[in-house]
Amino acid sequence: CPGTKLFNNLIGKYALDYEVYDKTVIEKVIFEIRNQNPPGRFLDRSDTRVLDEAEIERKVSRALLSKRNVLISQEEPYDSPAEMAKKENSPSGIARKSNRERKIKSVPKIAPTENLPDTPSSLARKYSLPIIENKFFVEDSAWRGWNKTVACDTSEKLLPPPPLPTLPDAASCTWTVDIKNRVIRGKFKPNIHHLTSNEEKFMTEMMERDDITIITEGHCKKLDANRWNLECINAKAGDRYHHQFRHFQRTERVKRSYGTDSCITHYEYQEVDKDLAMTVGSYIDYLKQRQKILELEKNEQDQHREFVYTNDKGIEYFLDVLDDIIYMLDYDIKKHLSHLYDDFRENFSFPQVLPGGSLCAMHAVNETARPDMGPNLYITPPGSFTRFHQDGSGTVDSGHLCLSGYNEVVMFRRLPQGHDIDAINARGEKVYEMPHADGLGSHIAGWPTKDQIEKCRDKNYTVATFVLGPNELVHIGKGRFHAFRKLGPDTLPIDDCHFDLRNKIHADLKKKKINTEQLHNVSLAWDWSYLGVTPDGINREMTWTLENALRNRFRDQPRQSLAIPKLSLLTTAETALSQLSGRESESLLGMVTATSNNGREELNRNILKGLLPTLKVVADFEQDAYQHARTTEEPRPNSWENSTIFPLDPFGNSDYLCKICFQELANTYMHCTGCELI
């Protein structure tokens, strides 16, 4: 296309003259496009809509900045100023000048927080501790593959992950490892509910490793069965409408068994667009009716399969209780089922990994300023699934506690951009979409096959396939693509990556005379932000969060990140430093018996070491933003007003995020200039 060719030529022509959002250069490109013969237009990616002026400026700005960073990254080797001076004073010396110095106008260095996410490598360099080259794939050097403007050869393997660790002594847990999937499991011994200090140290250090998946069993042995049942939930919240039910249609298929001439009958499940709305009581009635029908003989089931419910608009809908699988998502037990939340908090033996827990990066942020991250309740019959996704758009960890039923899981390690698309998009799915977004139904390509998993392993993508069973908790690290499928009663095709695991569970349940189709899959899940415990681990966790928060703001469809990395960074550093400063002071506890925690001092020092690189970048940005802020004649809000009578609360969670560009305003309350212009 001549217009596209001209656009690319103009971008290359002006890229090295471009400074961040330099309107002079942007206007030159737009002017030349519009004054070609015939005049050019700026269309969206589908070539169906003409962009408005703001969209055109953003498109040109992004293209210029991307090209500019490519040209700088490809500059020829050049001498340092001292070497240049030495060679220029020598009769035979010829100093090599960089691309920057070949231009009359030098190319300014872009502040890392202004760098578009298409080219974040300089930001990662600033955020990271000194890079140590080795023979393993580590995130300290992962940014080398993040630059989407540089061709990413996904045919090349990543470096392999580091070796698996030695398992700790089995003091409170029995530890096992699945070497192929790199899954470490810990099962609490009878009458033991807490990890020893050595086991907790091992577990928290392994949680820093995105090439390892940690699963523990037995954290909730004391939950009250009199509270955790459908009747109790119905009595408490049965008349309340919930708007996040997903609908899956079950279809019976006959498929030739892989590598044989025989055929098998199995079910396929297709997600239907649009959330359903019904009362919690109606959903419980649906589950009960379904269970009763499954107890009947097959020839008696058809006359009882119809279920009727009324949505929040008063409209009646009909469902087939066997072929229509309804999945209740994200039911907030803190708001609606407080008796379950209280029971969970009292009896969960690892509260450090809950939102705001001692291992969470938000633990130093006051509770009213934290975003709501659960825990939420999930209930569904077998067969529903969740597409590949990253929690919180890649910025938060999550905990998934299975209370009943079985979850078939596929999980990748954190992957550089390009490789993540190669791993996920090869199956026909959209990358970086919400797991239950509308419009994705036609993009589901079925569950991964054994061959697809092995190809990913051949490229060192470190993919884990496992089943999460009752009373098991899995830690899902931030940025790890993962998908869940609820184990069903049917036999899978032999090429399905969970074929062997499902057959084994079916055999075990058959011995116990348990009907898989009657199992309700019940889980609790919550998001949180793992801080890490070692300096390198803390640095990696914070770097990844800040990188993805930045990247989310500049996607084709910008989105808000769930994490609050800047505020978490500042408050955690402040708290760690205050605890070190106060260790020699007189206690305020008086006659109260005080305890000393010497291990906390070491952790505080590790926190400060790990946060220092990112803290420098964020502090520099905040300082620069404050110094260059435009002042207005209008009175500015005083963030230290009495928050009980003043609408602005400096410790709230609603006033420190730009509603248009999703910039986190962690330390300074100012308007985003770009959004103010809009």
Secondary structure as UniProt FT lines:
FT   HELIX           2..14
FT   HELIX           15..17
FT   TURN            20..21
FT   HELIX           23..34
FT   TURN            45..46
FT   HELIX           53..73
FT   HELIX           81..88
FT   TURN            91..92
FT   HELIX           99..102
FT   HELIX           112..114
FT   TURN            117..118
FT   HELIX           121..127
FT   HELIX           139..145
FT   TURN            148..149
FT   TURN            154..155
FT   STRAND          173..178
FT   TURN            179..182
FT   STRAND          183..188
FT   TURN            190..191
FT   HELIX           197..207
FT   TURN            210..211
FT   STRAND          213..217
FT   TURN            219..222
FT   TURN            225..227
FT   HELIX           230..237
FT   TURN            238..239
FT   STRAND          241..256
FT   TURN            258..259
FT   STRAND          263..279
FT   HELIX           280..294
FT   HELIX           298..301
FT   HELIX           302..304
FT   STRAND          306..310
FT   TURN            312..313
FT   STRAND          316..320
FT   TURN            321..323
FT   STRAND          324..332
FT   HELIX           333..336
FT   HELIX           338..347
FT   HELIX           351..353
FT   TURN            355..356
FT   TURN            358..359
FT   TURN            361..364
FT   HELIX           367..369
FT   STRAND          376..380
FT   TURN            382..383
FT   STRAND          385..389
FT   HELIX           391..394
FT   STRAND          397..404
FT   STRAND          407..411
FT   TURN            417..418
FT   HELIX           419..424
FT   HELIX           425..427
FT   TURN            431..432
FT   TURN            435..436
FT   TURN            438..439
FT   HELIX           441..443
FT   HELIX           450..458
FT   TURN            459..460
FT   STRAND          464..468
FT   TURN            470..471
FT   STRAND          472..476
FT   TURN            478..479
FT   STRAND          482..486
FT   TURN            494..495
FT   TURN            497..498
FT   HELIX           499..511
FT   TURN            512..513
FT   HELIX           516..518
FT   STRAND          521..528
FT   HELIX           535..553
FT   HELIX           565..581
FT   TURN            582..584
FT   TURN            590..591
FT   HELIX           598..627
FT   TURN            639..640
FT   TURN            643..645
FT   TURN            650..651
FT   TURN            659..661
FT   HELIX           673..677
//
